[in-house]
Amino acid sequence: MKKYLGDGMMLVTASIWGSGFVVTDIALKFFNPYQTMAGRFVLATFLIIIAFYRKVKKISRSVLWKGALLGTCVYTGFILQTVGLQYTTPSKNAFLTAVNVVIVPIIAFLIYRRRIDRYEMLGSMMALVGIGFMSLQNSLTVNIGDVLSLACAAAFAFEIFFTNIFVHEEDSITLTIVQFVTASLLSVLTMFLTGGTPTVLEKTGMLSIFYLAVFSTAIAYLLQNIAQSYTTSTRAAIILSMESFFGMLFSIIFLHELVTARMILGAVLILVSVLLSEIKPSFKKKETFKRADDDIR
């Protein structure tokens, strides 16, 4: 039951993050990207500190620099994603962001010289073809929003890579607190450097910020942390990759976004590449059992 509970919580998290692409698109009609990020992270930071105020006293020096690094990565990813959303569609933004799962093994190879196996290589090539179908225009040019979305995927890939290392060394909640505080400071600083606070506060815009802070940031991260104790990291990654599917689905339903056959083909290729990169341990295990079975025979 706990395994299914964890899977269900992960699916809820993926759907919340998928809806975040649509809500962010709405928020950008009332605020610029820097104001949107500041509102999102500041409110989410207050919520997580209130919820886990006892953890604040346990923050050590090592947690400070590690959390600050994670916060810098996650803010960079979110701001690139939000700015990119001004120039591309929510569904394309969602699927291009999902490429971060394919980028992670490449980062591991560059930093630790970990060999990229054939499943990761195949996934990377498939993702590139999918990106081409989704992003390349008839003139073979790439939209600036698509480039920013891919850069955002790289930033999230670094965040995932470093998180996998740091959570085995530090408490995950204290890391998250410092991560959120860092992202808040960066977002507020950037907001003031690029134009300051908004002068008009519309109800729809404020509700969008509230949703992004409470659901897409605070609750989504909390659900993910709890669910990780009930399911495997591989199953979690597969389910969370459905974020891009939900992003496309919500864009069609609520924003009436026009999706072409070419975009659908590109989206399917990217989604398959993400899943292929994540389920490769299952393939390897089956191959190992098959070889062992053959040896016994």
C-alpha positions as CSV (number, residue, x, y, z in Angstrom):
1,M,0.0,0.0,0.0
2,K,2.8,2.4,0.8
3,K,4.4,1.8,-2.6
4,Y,1.1,2.7,-4.3
5,L,0.7,5.7,-2.0
6,G,4.1,7.0,-3.0
7,D,3.4,6.5,-6.7
8,G,0.1,8.3,-6.3
9,M,1.8,11.3,-4.5
10,M,4.4,11.4,-7.3
11,L,1.7,11.5,-9.9
12,V,-0.1,14.4,-8.1
13,T,3.3,16.2,-7.9
14,A,3.8,15.7,-11.7
15,S,0.3,17.0,-12.4
16,I,0.8,20.1,-10.2
17,W,4.1,20.9,-11.9
18,G,2.4,20.4,-15.3
19,S,-0.3,22.8,-14.4
20,G,2.4,25.3,-13.3
21,F,3.3,25.9,-16.9
22,V,-0.2,27.1,-17.6
23,V,-0.5,29.2,-14.4
24,T,2.9,30.8,-15.1
25,D,1.7,31.7,-18.6
26,I,-1.3,33.5,-16.9
27,A,0.9,35.2,-14.3
28,L,3.1,36.6,-17.0
29,K,0.1,38.6,-18.3
30,F,0.2,40.6,-15.1
31,F,3.8,40.5,-13.9
32,N,7.2,40.3,-15.6
33,P,9.3,37.1,-15.1
34,Y,11.4,38.6,-12.3
35,Q,8.3,39.8,-10.3
36,T,6.7,36.4,-10.8
37,M,9.7,34.5,-9.5
38,A,10.1,36.9,-6.5
39,G,6.5,36.4,-5.5
40,R,6.6,32.7,-5.9
41,F,9.8,32.0,-4.0
42,V,9.3,34.5,-1.2
43,L,5.9,33.2,-0.3
44,A,7.0,29.5,-0.6
45,T,10.0,30.3,1.6
46,F,7.8,31.7,4.4
47,L,5.5,28.7,4.2
48,I,8.3,26.1,4.4
49,I,10.0,28.0,7.3
50,I,6.7,28.1,9.2
51,A,6.1,24.4,8.6
52,F,9.6,23.3,9.6
53,Y,10.8,26.2,11.9
54,R,12.5,23.7,14.2
55,K,14.8,22.6,11.4
56,V,16.2,26.1,11.0
57,K,18.3,25.8,14.1
58,K,19.9,22.7,12.7
59,I,21.3,24.4,9.6
60,S,25.1,23.9,9.5
61,R,27.8,25.5,7.5
62,S,28.0,22.6,5.1
63,V,24.2,22.8,4.6
64,L,24.5,26.5,3.9
65,W,26.8,26.2,1.0
66,K,25.2,23.1,-0.4
67,G,21.7,24.6,-0.1
68,A,22.9,27.9,-1.6
69,L,24.3,26.0,-4.6
70,L,21.0,24.1,-5.1
71,G,19.1,27.4,-4.7
72,T,21.2,29.1,-7.4
73,C,20.6,26.2,-9.7
74,V,16.9,26.0,-9.1
75,Y,16.4,29.8,-9.4
76,T,18.4,29.8,-12.7
77,G,16.3,27.0,-14.0
78,F,13.0,28.7,-13.1
79,I,13.9,32.1,-14.3
80,L,15.1,30.7,-17.7
81,Q,11.9,28.7,-17.9
82,T,9.7,31.7,-17.1
83,V,11.5,34.1,-19.5
84,G,11.4,31.4,-22.2
85,L,7.7,31.1,-21.7
86,Q,7.3,34.6,-23.0
87,Y,8.5,33.5,-26.4
88,T,7.3,29.9,-26.7
89,T,4.2,28.0,-25.9
90,P,3.5,26.3,-22.5
91,S,3.5,22.8,-24.0
92,K,6.8,23.2,-25.8
93,N,8.3,24.8,-22.7
94,A,7.1,21.8,-20.6
95,F,8.6,19.2,-23.0
96,L,11.8,20.9,-23.6
97,T,12.3,21.3,-19.8
98,A,11.8,17.5,-19.5
99,V,15.1,17.0,-21.4
100,N,16.9,17.6,-18.0
101,V,16.6,13.9,-17.3
102,V,18.7,13.1,-20.4
103,I,21.3,15.8,-19.6
104,V,22.0,14.5,-16.1
105,P,24.1,11.4,-17.2
106,I,26.1,13.8,-19.5
107,I,26.9,16.0,-16.5
108,A,27.9,12.8,-14.5
109,F,30.3,11.9,-17.4
110,L,31.9,15.4,-17.6
111,I,32.4,15.6,-13.8
112,Y,33.0,12.1,-12.7
113,R,33.9,10.5,-16.1
114,R,31.0,8.0,-15.6
115,R,30.5,6.1,-18.8
116,I,27.3,6.9,-20.7
117,D,25.6,3.5,-21.6
118,R,23.8,2.7,-24.8
119,Y,20.3,3.4,-23.3
120,E,21.4,7.0,-22.2
121,M,23.0,7.5,-25.6
122,L,19.9,6.4,-27.5
123,G,17.8,8.5,-25.2
124,S,19.9,11.6,-25.8
125,M,19.8,11.1,-29.6
126,M,16.1,10.6,-29.6
127,A,15.6,13.7,-27.4
128,L,17.6,15.8,-29.9
129,V,15.5,14.6,-32.8
130,G,12.3,15.4,-30.8
131,I,13.7,18.8,-30.0
132,G,14.2,19.4,-33.7
133,F,10.6,18.5,-34.5
134,M,9.3,20.7,-31.8
135,S,11.6,23.7,-32.1
136,L,12.9,24.1,-35.6
137,Q,10.7,26.4,-37.8
138,N,10.2,26.0,-41.5
139,S,13.3,28.2,-42.0
140,L,15.3,25.8,-39.8
141,T,15.6,28.6,-37.2
142,V,15.1,28.1,-33.5
143,N,12.8,30.3,-31.4
144,I,14.6,32.1,-28.5
145,G,12.0,30.8,-26.1
146,D,13.0,27.2,-27.1
147,V,16.7,28.0,-26.5
148,L,15.9,29.4,-23.0
149,S,13.8,26.4,-22.2
150,L,16.7,24.1,-23.1
151,A,19.0,26.2,-21.0
152,C,16.5,25.9,-18.2
153,A,16.6,22.1,-18.6
154,A,20.4,22.2,-18.2
155,A,20.1,24.2,-15.0
156,F,17.5,21.8,-13.6
157,A,19.8,18.9,-14.6
158,F,22.6,20.4,-12.4
159,E,20.2,20.8,-9.6
160,I,19.1,17.2,-9.8
161,F,22.7,16.0,-10.1
162,F,23.9,17.9,-7.0
163,T,20.7,17.1,-5.0
164,N,21.4,13.4,-5.5
165,I,24.8,13.9,-3.9
166,F,23.9,16.3,-1.1
167,V,20.8,14.5,0.2
168,H,23.0,11.5,1.2
169,E,25.2,13.9,3.2
170,E,22.7,16.3,4.8
171,D,19.1,16.5,6.0
172,S,16.9,17.0,3.0
173,I,14.5,19.5,4.7
174,T,17.2,21.8,5.9
175,L,18.8,21.7,2.4
176,T,15.4,22.7,1.0
177,I,15.0,25.6,3.4
178,V,18.4,27.1,2.4
179,Q,17.6,26.3,-1.2
180,F,14.4,28.3,-1.0
181,V,15.9,31.2,0.9
182,T,18.7,31.5,-1.6
183,A,16.3,31.4,-4.5
184,S,14.2,34.1,-2.8
185,L,17.2,36.4,-2.2
186,L,18.3,36.0,-5.8
187,S,14.7,36.6,-7.2
188,V,14.2,39.7,-5.0
189,L,17.6,41.1,-6.0
190,T,17.0,40.5,-9.7
191,M,13.5,42.0,-9.4
192,F,14.8,45.3,-8.0
193,L,17.7,45.4,-10.6
194,T,15.3,45.0,-13.5
195,G,12.5,47.4,-12.6
196,G,11.3,46.9,-9.0
197,T,8.0,45.9,-7.5
198,P,4.8,45.8,-9.4
199,T,2.7,49.0,-9.2
200,V,-0.7,47.3,-9.9
201,L,-1.9,44.1,-8.3
202,E,-4.7,42.4,-10.2
203,K,-6.7,39.6,-8.5
204,T,-6.0,37.1,-11.2
205,G,-2.3,37.8,-11.2
206,M,-2.1,37.5,-7.4
207,L,-4.0,34.2,-7.4
208,S,-1.5,32.9,-10.0
209,I,1.4,33.8,-7.8
210,F,-0.3,32.2,-4.8
211,Y,-0.9,29.0,-6.8
212,L,2.7,28.8,-7.9
213,A,4.1,29.4,-4.4
214,V,1.7,27.2,-2.5
215,F,1.1,24.3,-4.9
216,S,3.9,24.3,-7.6
217,T,6.7,25.1,-5.1
218,A,6.0,24.4,-1.4
219,I,3.5,21.5,-1.6
220,A,5.0,19.9,-4.7
221,Y,8.5,19.7,-3.1
222,L,7.0,18.4,0.1
223,L,5.0,15.7,-1.6
224,Q,8.1,14.6,-3.5
225,N,10.2,14.3,-0.4
226,I,7.6,12.3,1.4
227,A,6.8,10.0,-1.6
228,Q,10.6,9.2,-2.0
229,S,10.4,7.2,1.2
230,Y,7.7,5.0,-0.2
231,T,8.9,4.3,-3.7
232,T,12.2,3.8,-5.6
233,S,14.0,6.7,-7.2
234,T,13.6,5.1,-10.7
235,R,9.8,4.8,-10.4
236,A,9.7,8.3,-9.0
237,A,11.7,9.7,-11.9
238,I,9.5,8.0,-14.4
239,I,6.3,9.3,-12.8
240,L,7.7,12.8,-12.4
241,S,8.6,12.9,-16.1
242,M,4.9,12.9,-16.8
243,E,5.0,16.6,-15.8
244,S,5.6,17.4,-19.5
245,F,2.6,15.5,-20.6
246,F,0.4,17.3,-18.0
247,G,1.9,20.6,-19.1
248,M,0.8,19.9,-22.7
249,L,-2.6,18.6,-21.6
250,F,-3.5,21.6,-19.4
251,S,-2.3,23.9,-22.2
252,I,-4.7,22.4,-24.6
253,I,-7.6,22.4,-22.1
254,F,-7.3,25.8,-20.5
255,L,-5.3,27.9,-23.0
256,H,-6.8,26.3,-26.1
257,E,-3.3,25.9,-27.5
258,L,-3.0,24.8,-31.0
259,V,-0.9,21.6,-31.2
260,T,0.4,20.4,-34.6
261,A,1.2,16.9,-35.6
262,R,4.9,17.8,-35.8
263,M,4.8,19.1,-32.2
264,I,3.1,15.9,-31.0
265,L,5.7,13.7,-32.8
266,G,8.5,15.7,-31.2
267,A,6.8,15.5,-27.7
268,V,6.4,11.7,-28.0
269,L,10.1,11.3,-29.0
270,I,11.2,13.5,-26.0
271,L,8.9,11.6,-23.6
272,V,10.2,8.2,-24.8
273,S,13.8,9.4,-24.5
274,V,13.1,10.5,-20.9
275,L,11.5,7.2,-20.0
276,L,14.2,5.2,-21.8
277,S,16.9,7.1,-19.8
278,E,15.1,6.3,-16.5
279,I,14.0,2.6,-17.0
280,K,17.4,1.4,-18.2
281,P,18.2,-0.2,-14.8
282,S,15.2,-2.5,-15.4
283,F,16.5,-3.4,-18.8
284,K,19.9,-4.2,-17.3
285,K,18.5,-6.3,-14.5
286,K,16.5,-8.3,-17.0
287,E,19.6,-8.8,-19.2
288,T,21.6,-9.9,-16.1
289,F,18.9,-12.4,-15.1
290,K,18.7,-13.7,-18.6
291,R,22.5,-14.2,-18.8
292,A,22.5,-16.0,-15.4
293,D,19.6,-18.2,-16.5
294,D,21.5,-19.1,-19.7
295,D,24.6,-19.9,-17.7
296,I,22.6,-22.3,-15.5
297,R,21.2,-24.0,-18.5
